[in-house]
Amino acid sequence: MSIAKKDYKRITVKTLVDMKAKGEKISMLTAYDYTMAKIVDGAGIDVILVGDSASNVMAGHETTLPITLDQMIYHASGVVRAIERSLVVVDLPFGSYQSDPKEALRSAIRIMKESGGHAVKLEGGYEIKESIKRILNAGIPVMGHLGLTPQSIYKFGTYTVRAKEEEEAQQLIENAKMLEKIGCFAIVLEKIPAKLAKEVADQLSIPIIGIGAGSGVDGQVLVLHDMLGMTHEFNPRFLRRYMNLFDDMTKAISSYVADVKSVEFPNESEQY
């Protein structure tokens, strides 16, 4: 049953918990720059994720691993300047939190102070528990991320569905419960069986945001460039393209090139 959308003036971490309690689904998209973030925020999105996926879609890297903390702060700063309503969550990039809780805290503080972001997101469970606790103890909201964790791609060796086997599924449930217990305000579940994702969402009181995790969770997240059809090589089952901007932009740019070459642009009305 669909729940009517409430007109929230500003989304906070508490808003998301309240939305789950009321049965209202949470919408989340990535954004990496001022112009796109302004459009996304104005369209009514609840959460903007400044994802380390910027490494892929903005910089052309094969994985999320190369992006740096300075680069994440740069992208997040532009997004924060654009928004009026959305909650802005910023990924802590690979290498900025895994090895040392003190380093994790320093990284999170830099994100919050230098970008103005509202929360940070970290990938992993028990192995980064102390880093998450250190960040939370400083008063910084943390969103967890379990299932397929792209920063660990070389450990997994593949982007295939995670937690299909009982042992890994049980470990994921335990990790999710731990993240809730220590104070995370929400968790992203990526590319896991829909039945398992629903089980986690039903057992936890904090919002569970899915990407490739079925409809039984509390909200959904997609990469903006994927759902707008700006990228066209990436075709996972969970991706719905709401536009085909790759073709539209290609046609528009080709038309511009042709008009310049033929001196159709600028015409008399487009001159001073």
C-alpha positions as CSV (number, residue, x, y, z in Angstrom):
1,M,0.0,0.0,0.0
2,S,1.4,3.4,-1.0
3,I,1.7,6.1,1.7
4,A,1.0,9.7,0.8
5,K,4.1,11.8,0.7
6,K,4.4,14.4,3.5
7,D,5.8,17.8,2.5
8,Y,9.0,18.0,4.6
9,K,10.7,21.4,4.5
10,R,14.1,19.9,5.4
11,I,15.1,16.2,5.7
12,T,17.2,15.2,8.7
13,V,18.3,11.8,10.0
14,K,15.4,11.9,12.3
15,T,13.0,12.5,9.4
16,L,14.2,9.3,7.8
17,V,13.6,7.2,10.9
18,D,10.1,8.8,11.2
19,M,9.4,8.0,7.5
20,K,10.2,4.4,8.1
21,A,7.9,4.3,11.2
22,K,5.1,5.8,9.1
23,G,5.6,3.4,6.2
24,E,6.7,6.2,3.8
25,K,9.4,5.1,1.3
26,I,12.7,7.0,1.1
27,S,14.0,8.3,-2.2
28,M,17.8,8.6,-2.7
29,L,20.0,9.5,-5.6
30,T,23.6,10.4,-6.1
31,A,24.9,13.8,-7.2
32,Y,28.4,15.1,-7.5
33,D,28.1,18.8,-8.6
34,Y,26.1,22.0,-7.9
35,T,24.0,22.0,-11.1
36,M,22.8,18.4,-10.9
37,A,22.3,18.6,-7.2
38,K,20.1,21.7,-7.5
39,I,17.9,19.8,-10.0
40,V,17.7,16.7,-7.9
41,D,16.9,18.6,-4.7
42,G,14.3,20.7,-6.5
43,A,12.6,17.6,-7.8
44,G,11.9,16.4,-4.2
45,I,14.5,13.8,-3.5
46,D,14.9,12.9,0.2
47,V,18.6,12.0,0.3
48,I,21.5,12.9,-1.9
49,L,24.4,10.6,-1.8
50,V,27.7,12.2,-2.8
51,G,29.0,8.7,-3.7
52,D,32.5,7.5,-4.3
53,S,30.9,6.4,-7.6
54,A,32.1,9.8,-8.7
55,S,35.3,7.9,-9.3
56,N,33.5,6.0,-12.1
57,V,31.0,8.4,-13.6
58,M,32.9,11.7,-13.1
59,A,36.6,10.6,-13.4
60,G,36.3,7.5,-15.6
61,H,38.1,5.0,-13.2
62,E,37.2,1.3,-13.4
63,T,36.5,1.1,-9.6
64,T,35.7,3.5,-6.8
65,L,39.1,2.9,-5.2
66,P,41.2,5.8,-6.7
67,I,39.0,8.7,-5.5
68,T,40.6,10.7,-2.7
69,L,39.3,12.4,0.4
70,D,40.1,15.8,-1.1
71,Q,38.2,15.0,-4.2
72,M,35.2,13.8,-2.2
73,I,35.2,17.0,-0.3
74,Y,35.3,19.0,-3.5
75,H,32.3,17.2,-4.9
76,A,30.3,17.3,-1.7
77,S,31.0,21.1,-1.3
78,G,29.3,21.8,-4.6
79,V,26.3,19.6,-3.8
80,V,25.8,21.2,-0.3
81,R,25.8,24.7,-1.8
82,A,22.9,23.6,-4.1
83,I,20.5,22.0,-1.7
84,E,17.6,23.4,0.2
85,R,15.7,20.3,1.3
86,S,17.6,17.1,0.9
87,L,19.8,15.3,3.4
88,V,23.4,15.1,2.0
89,V,25.3,11.9,2.9
90,V,29.0,11.7,1.8
91,D,31.0,8.5,1.2
92,L,34.2,8.2,3.1
93,P,36.5,7.0,0.3
94,F,38.7,3.8,0.3
95,G,41.7,4.2,2.6
96,S,40.3,7.0,4.7
97,Y,38.8,4.9,7.6
98,Q,39.6,1.1,7.3
99,S,42.9,0.8,9.1
100,D,42.7,3.3,12.0
101,P,39.7,4.6,14.0
102,K,41.5,7.9,14.6
103,E,42.2,8.3,10.9
104,A,38.5,7.5,10.3
105,L,37.4,10.3,12.7
106,R,39.8,12.8,11.1
107,S,38.4,11.9,7.7
108,A,34.8,12.3,8.8
109,I,35.6,15.6,10.5
110,R,37.2,16.9,7.3
111,I,34.1,15.9,5.3
112,M,31.7,17.6,7.8
113,K,33.8,20.8,8.3
114,E,35.1,21.4,4.8
115,S,32.1,20.3,2.7
116,G,29.2,21.0,5.0
117,G,27.7,17.6,4.5
118,H,25.2,16.2,6.9
119,A,26.4,12.6,7.4
120,V,28.9,10.1,6.2
121,K,28.6,6.6,4.8
122,L,31.1,3.8,5.4
123,E,31.2,0.3,3.9
124,G,31.5,-2.7,6.1
125,G,30.4,-4.4,9.4
126,Y,32.3,-5.7,12.4
127,E,35.7,-5.1,10.8
128,I,35.1,-1.3,10.9
129,K,33.0,-1.2,14.1
130,E,35.6,0.8,16.1
131,S,35.9,3.4,13.3
132,I,32.2,3.9,13.2
133,K,31.9,4.2,16.9
134,R,34.7,6.8,17.0
135,I,32.9,8.9,14.4
136,L,29.5,8.5,16.1
137,N,31.0,9.5,19.4
138,A,32.0,12.8,17.8
139,G,28.4,13.5,17.0
140,I,28.7,12.7,13.3
141,P,25.7,10.8,11.8
142,V,26.7,7.5,10.1
143,M,25.0,5.5,7.4
144,G,26.2,1.9,7.0
145,H,26.6,-0.1,3.8
146,L,26.5,-3.9,3.6
147,G,26.1,-6.5,0.9
148,L,28.1,-5.7,-2.2
149,T,30.7,-3.2,-1.0
150,P,32.4,-1.8,-4.1
151,Q,35.5,-0.7,-2.1
152,S,36.2,-4.4,-1.5
153,I,35.8,-5.4,-5.1
154,Y,39.3,-6.9,-5.3
155,K,38.5,-9.1,-2.3
156,F,35.3,-10.3,-3.9
157,G,36.7,-10.4,-7.4
158,T,33.3,-9.8,-8.9
159,Y,30.2,-7.5,-8.7
160,T,27.9,-10.5,-8.4
161,V,25.0,-10.8,-5.9
162,R,26.2,-11.2,-2.3
163,A,24.8,-13.2,0.7
164,K,23.1,-15.9,-1.4
165,E,24.5,-18.6,0.9
166,E,23.1,-19.0,4.4
167,E,26.4,-18.3,6.3
168,E,27.0,-15.0,4.5
169,A,23.3,-14.1,4.8
170,Q,23.4,-14.7,8.6
171,Q,26.6,-12.6,8.9
172,L,24.9,-9.7,7.0
173,I,22.0,-9.8,9.4
174,E,24.3,-9.8,12.4
175,N,26.3,-6.9,10.9
176,A,23.1,-4.9,10.3
177,K,21.9,-5.4,13.9
178,M,25.3,-4.3,15.1
179,L,25.3,-1.2,13.0
180,E,21.9,-0.3,14.4
181,K,22.9,-1.0,18.0
182,I,26.0,1.2,17.9
183,G,24.0,4.1,16.4
184,C,23.9,4.2,12.6
185,F,20.8,6.0,11.4
186,A,20.4,4.0,8.2
187,I,22.0,1.2,6.2
188,V,22.4,0.7,2.4
189,L,22.0,-2.9,1.3
190,E,23.5,-3.4,-2.2
191,K,22.9,-6.3,-4.5
192,I,21.6,-9.0,-2.2
193,P,18.5,-11.3,-2.4
194,A,15.2,-9.4,-2.0
195,K,14.0,-11.9,0.6
196,L,17.0,-11.3,2.8
197,A,16.8,-7.5,2.4
198,K,13.2,-7.5,3.5
199,E,14.1,-9.7,6.5
200,V,16.7,-7.1,7.6
201,A,14.3,-4.2,7.0
202,D,11.6,-6.0,9.1
203,Q,14.0,-6.7,12.0
204,L,15.5,-3.2,12.3
205,S,13.9,0.1,13.3
206,I,16.3,2.2,11.3
207,P,15.7,2.7,7.5
208,I,17.2,0.2,5.1
209,I,17.9,1.7,1.6
210,G,18.3,-0.8,-1.2
211,I,20.1,-0.9,-4.5
212,G,19.5,-4.2,-6.2
213,A,17.8,-5.4,-3.0
214,G,14.2,-5.6,-4.0
215,S,11.1,-3.6,-2.9
216,G,10.7,-4.9,0.6
217,V,13.1,-2.3,2.0
218,D,12.4,1.2,3.2
219,G,13.8,3.2,0.3
220,Q,15.8,3.0,-2.9
221,V,19.0,4.5,-4.2
222,L,20.4,4.7,-7.8
223,V,23.3,6.4,-9.4
224,L,21.9,9.6,-11.1
225,H,23.9,9.2,-14.3
226,D,22.6,5.6,-14.7
227,M,18.9,6.3,-14.1
228,L,19.0,9.3,-16.5
229,G,20.6,7.2,-19.2
230,M,23.7,9.2,-19.4
231,T,25.7,6.0,-19.1
232,H,24.8,3.2,-21.4
233,E,27.4,0.4,-20.9
234,F,26.2,-0.5,-17.4
235,N,23.0,-2.6,-17.5
236,P,22.3,-4.5,-14.2
237,R,18.9,-6.0,-13.6
238,F,18.1,-3.5,-10.8
239,L,18.6,-0.4,-13.0
240,R,15.6,1.4,-14.4
241,R,16.5,4.2,-16.9
242,Y,14.0,7.0,-16.6
243,M,15.5,8.9,-19.6
244,N,17.9,8.2,-22.4
245,L,20.1,11.3,-22.1
246,F,23.0,9.6,-23.9
247,D,21.1,9.6,-27.2
248,D,19.4,12.9,-26.6
249,M,22.7,14.7,-25.7
250,T,24.5,13.1,-28.6
251,K,21.9,14.3,-31.0
252,A,21.8,17.8,-29.6
253,I,25.6,18.2,-29.7
254,S,25.7,16.8,-33.2
255,S,23.1,19.3,-34.3
256,Y,25.2,22.1,-32.7
257,V,28.3,20.9,-34.6
258,A,26.4,20.9,-37.9
259,D,24.9,24.3,-37.3
260,V,28.3,25.8,-36.5
261,K,29.9,24.2,-39.6
262,S,27.1,25.4,-41.8
263,V,26.9,28.9,-40.2
264,E,23.3,28.2,-39.2
265,F,24.4,29.3,-35.7
266,P,24.3,32.0,-34.7
267,N,21.6,33.5,-36.8
268,E,20.7,37.3,-36.9
269,S,18.5,37.1,-33.9
270,E,21.3,35.5,-31.9
271,Q,23.8,38.3,-32.5
272,Y,24.3,41.8,-31.0
